[in-house]
Amino acid sequence: MAMKFTELHKRKAERLLDATRKAARPGGLDGSASLDRREQRRLDQAAGLVPFAVKLNQELVAQVRDHAERSGQPLNDAVAELLRRGLAG
């Protein structure tokens, strides 16, 4: 069955977008390559890290982000520190 002209161009555009996404280099602004998701997951598991999703009030999240920024820590490290302090006290 023959495709419509618009369907043909739509599929070509989808293929082009897929190709550009695959060709895009992962990494930061400096061009350093980052790990793919599977490798990052393996490293996280080896380090004993577990994804932990919670729903928090927007104001509380802003405070946590501010704390992380002030202390110069990544957000994950700041949350871990705050949880440890809260559980210890």
N, C-alpha and C positions, 0 to 999 in steps of 0.2 A: 504494500500500500504506500502510495506516495505521500510525503509530508507536505503540509502547507508551507508556503514561503516563510511566513512569520515563525512557524515552529522550527524550521531549519535554522534560522538566524538565532532564535532563542537558545537552542542547543549549542550552537557554536559559541555564543556568549558565555554559557555556563562552562563549557570546556576551557575557554580562555581564562575565566575567573579561577577555576580549579588549578590550572597550570600556573597562574601567577601566585596563588596562595602557596603552592608547593615549592615554587622557586624562591619565594621570599626567605631571606636568611633570618633565622631566629637570632636573637641577641639584643644587646642594648645599643645605645647610641654610639658606643665606641667600636661596634662591629664584632665584638666577641661573641662567639657561638655559645648559646645556652644549651642545656641538656633537653632532650625530648622528654615528653611527659612520662613515658614508661621508665626511662632511666632515672628521672627525678623521683618517681614513686618508689623505685627499688632502693635508692639512696635514703629516702625518708624512712622506709620500713627498716632498713638496716640500722638507722640511728634511733629507732624506737618511736618515731613520730607517727601520730595518728590524726587524721583529719577530724575536726570536732566543730560542727556547725551549731550555732545558737542564735536565737533571735533576741536582740537587745534594743533598748530604748535608744533613739537617735542621739539624745543628749549624752548618754553614757558612752556611746561609741565615739562621739566627738571628744569627750574627755580622755578616753583611752588613746585615741590618735594623738591628741595634744601631748599626753604624757610620753608617748613613744618618740615624738618629734623632739621634745625638750631633752629627753635622756639620750637621744642619738641612737636609739635602738630600732631594729625592724619591728613591725607591729606584732609579729608572732612572739618575739622575745619579750616585748613589753607585756603582752597579755599573760604569758607564762610567769613572768616575775610578779605581776599583780595577783594572780591566782595563788602562787606560792605564799606570798605575804598574807593574803586573806585567809588561807587555810591554816597558816601557822598561828595566827592570832586568834 
